[in-house]
Amino acid sequence: MKIPRLKTGSIYHVVWEDALARTDWADADYKEMLEDPPLVQLVGFYQGRSKQAILMVFQKDHNDGPVVGERIKIPVGMVHEIKELTFK
């Protein structure tokens, strides 16, 4: 997916394909793992991008202060959907 122009500080809903790890002892389920990509969704504040990834923040200071909470860097090749959320 081509990532559209995003506005820093705006809130977006992002759907992306995550990596999958299984740590339990089980029958070899290689084919199933390859056919079933886990899609993850999040809502967060867009903070920037590089050619390889977008950066989203889950919590930040009110009035754009310098302190932020959880952050996630999502490779652009894993993004399936991105939509700006607006509130009235």
C-alpha positions as CSV (number, residue, x, y, z in Angstrom):
1,M,0.0,0.0,0.0
2,K,1.2,3.5,-0.8
3,I,1.2,5.5,2.5
4,P,-0.8,8.8,2.0
5,R,0.5,12.1,3.3
6,L,-0.1,12.1,7.0
7,K,-0.4,15.0,9.4
8,T,2.0,15.0,12.5
9,G,0.0,14.8,15.7
10,S,-3.2,13.7,14.0
11,I,-5.0,10.5,15.1
12,Y,-5.1,7.5,12.7
13,H,-6.5,4.0,12.6
14,V,-3.8,1.7,11.2
15,V,-4.2,-2.0,10.1
16,W,-1.0,-3.8,9.6
17,E,0.4,-7.3,9.3
18,D,2.4,-8.3,12.3
19,A,5.1,-10.9,12.7
20,L,3.9,-14.2,14.1
21,A,5.7,-16.2,16.7
22,R,4.5,-19.4,18.4
23,T,6.3,-20.7,21.4
24,D,4.2,-23.7,22.4
25,W,5.2,-27.4,21.6
26,A,2.9,-28.5,18.8
27,D,2.8,-30.4,15.5
28,A,4.7,-28.6,12.8
29,D,2.2,-26.1,11.5
30,Y,4.4,-24.3,9.0
31,K,1.9,-24.2,6.2
32,E,-0.8,-22.7,8.5
33,M,1.6,-20.1,9.8
34,L,2.5,-19.0,6.3
35,E,-1.2,-18.8,5.1
36,D,-2.6,-16.9,8.1
37,P,-0.9,-13.5,8.5
38,P,-2.0,-11.8,11.7
39,L,-3.6,-8.4,11.1
40,V,-3.3,-6.0,13.9
41,Q,-5.1,-2.7,14.4
42,L,-4.2,0.4,16.4
43,V,-5.3,3.9,17.0
44,G,-2.6,6.4,17.7
45,F,-1.0,9.8,17.0
46,Y,1.2,9.9,13.9
47,Q,4.6,11.3,14.7
48,G,6.8,10.8,11.6
49,R,8.1,8.5,8.9
50,S,11.2,7.4,7.1
51,K,11.3,5.5,3.8
52,Q,11.1,2.2,5.8
53,A,8.6,2.9,8.6
54,I,5.9,5.1,10.2
55,L,6.1,6.1,13.9
56,M,2.9,6.1,16.0
57,V,2.5,7.2,19.6
58,F,-0.2,5.9,21.9
59,Q,0.0,8.6,24.7
60,K,1.5,12.1,24.7
61,D,1.5,15.3,26.7
62,H,-1.6,17.4,26.5
63,N,-0.9,20.6,24.4
64,D,2.0,18.9,22.5
65,G,4.4,18.8,25.4
66,P,7.7,16.9,25.1
67,V,6.7,13.7,27.0
68,V,5.4,10.6,25.2
69,G,4.3,7.1,26.3
70,E,4.2,3.9,24.3
71,R,5.6,4.2,20.7
72,I,5.6,1.8,17.8
73,K,7.5,1.8,14.5
74,I,5.6,0.0,11.8
75,P,7.4,-1.0,8.5
76,V,5.5,0.6,5.6
77,G,5.5,-2.7,3.7
78,M,3.3,-4.2,6.5
79,V,0.6,-1.5,6.5
80,H,-2.7,-2.6,4.9
81,E,-4.9,0.4,5.8
82,I,-4.5,3.8,7.3
83,K,-7.4,6.2,8.0
84,E,-7.4,9.6,9.7
85,L,-9.9,9.8,12.5
86,T,-11.7,13.1,13.2
87,F,-13.9,14.1,16.1
88,K,-16.7,16.6,16.1
